[in-house]
Amino acid sequence: MDSSFDPGPVCGDGPVVFGAPWACPAPLVRASALFARSVNAHLVCAFVDPAGYLAEWDPPRSRNAVSLDPAGNAEALFPAADVKASLVRCLGAPGYEWSFRVLGGAVAPALARLAASTGASLLIVGGPRPGLLAGFQRLMEGAVPDELLRIQDRPVLILPSG
């Protein structure tokens, strides 16, 4: 049996979107990059800050300039900077092969919006993390892979997180 991976017609011409968690395991990053390379696609690594808030979803009468263009907050940028640094350690500097995006809001819908806006051919996310705290979080918020499978019309590749 041939052990080479041939994604065949599953992948279109668009980029591959990888949902990068805050504590992003290097094997997950490398596997995502390897897959994107194997289908000759750009890898868009996306970190979704669930604490981020999408002001454009406010009713128009309650929006103001501050809510649409908030002042920078170095503390709020820490998670994204930390994720980007770990991606750079694994993949080198962003450029032709990969890029980095920071999104706000609920994780699965944010990744789905990014996939739609970039014309992504596929999404990659890590599978459930082990542990009691991770299990409790899944119970309270639901699992991102499960929600993506429900709301996304593109293929979703779920890789082991550990």
Secondary structure, DSSP 8 states (H G I E B T S, - for coil): -------GGG--SS-EEEE--SS--HHHHHHHHHHHHHTT--EEEEEEETT---GGGS-GGG--HHHHS----HHHHHHHHHHHHHHHHHH-SSSSSEEEEEEES-HHHHHHHHHHHHT-SEEEEE----SHHHHHHHHHH--HHHHHHHH-SS-EEEE---
